[in-house]
Amino acid sequence: MYQRLNLNRKIDKNRLPIWERIDLTRPVKLKCLSCRLRIEPNWRICPQCGTILSEGKPKQAHCIWVNACWEDTDTQTDSMLLEILKDVFAKVFSAFRSINVFLTSDPPDPQQWGDRFTHIGLILDREPVDYLGIASFCPGGVTDRAIVRLDQILNTADRAQLSANQLSNLIANTIVHEIAHTLGLDHSELPADVMNDGLDHRIHSLMPPSFHAEQITQMNYAIHQHQVALQAYLSAEKNPKQK
């Protein structure tokens, strides 16, 4: 490197020093603190990761309780399901890493959350149905419950002879699909999308669940609006004169 240096080059004495060349009046280039995307000053939500950008807005997460609430089955089935669900929960949590939710498999703390959470029930039932899961749904809004039929997923996996990892993917995609409905997402027409109507085990058993940027933005905005309304309601409860 020292052989490439031109130590004989003359210094330009007329060149301004760097502290005089820096334009301190130029506006700062704003970036999202989460994903470092270049953003505009008037943006409220990052279009890439869904982070709330506006200052002074509610930032509390929305609690989602994923509850394995089936009655006791045989020991072998219980052991197999609990082992698979460890992998399932890891995939579900990963899918929601950019979304402002607090996911838990334990009952929410009543002092912290009260009854302000979404309950996702994982159930086993002998009654046959024609769906893998069902959820309450309000377009662009947050709702409070969904059901995932593990028995139907197990039946589908058995008929299709899915491996343990494929079964884990299918359960995770179904749970994520129903949770997203409770966060205001509608169905997608794209076959490989986690929000496709009627999850196809031939596709959704091959990959863990994930969302694209627009879906992340929509869910974060729904949570944001829900928190605004909730804070207004709680404030009105504390100050009845403001109702």
C-alpha positions, 0 to 999 in steps of 0.5 A: 500500500505504501508504494501506491501512496503519492507522497509528492502530491502538492497540498491544495492550500486553497481547498476549504477545510472539511468543517467548512465544507459540511452543510449543517443546514441540510435536513437529516436523512431519516431512517427507521430505527428497526430496519434502517429503511430511508423514510419520509418525515410524514410517514406514520408507519414503516412500509418495510417492517411495520414499525410505528414511526410517529412520536407520542403514539401508543407503543404497548403491544397487543397480547395474544394467548396461544392456549393448548386447551384440549382435554387429556388424550392418550400419553403417546399423542400428548407426548408427540403433540407437546414435542411438535408444539415446541417447534411450532411456537418457535415458528409462530413467534418468528413470523410475528417478530416485526409485529407489535404483539406479545405472544404467550403460551401461558395465561396472561397476567390479569393485573397487566392485561385484564381481559384485553387480549386475544385468545387462540385455542388449540383444541382436539375434538372428535366432531368432524368439521371441514376447516382447520381453523376459524377466527373472529374477523373485522377488516383492519381491526383487532378481535379477541378469539380464534380456534385451531383444530389440531385434530383436523390438521393431524388427520390431514397430515396422516392422510398426506403422510407428512413428516414431523417437520411438515406437520409442524409447518402446517400447524404453525401456518394455521395458527399464524393464519388465524391470529392474522385474521384477529389482527384484521388481515383478510384472505389472499389469492396467492397460493403460497401466501400464509393468508390464502383461503383454505391452507393447502397442506401440499404448499404450507407444510413445506415452509414456515409461516411468514408475512410480506411488508404490506401485511406487517404494516396493516397488522401494526396499524390495526394494533395501533388503532386498537391501542388508541381506542383502548387508551381513550376508553380507559381514560374516559373510565377514569374521568367520567366527566369526559364521556 
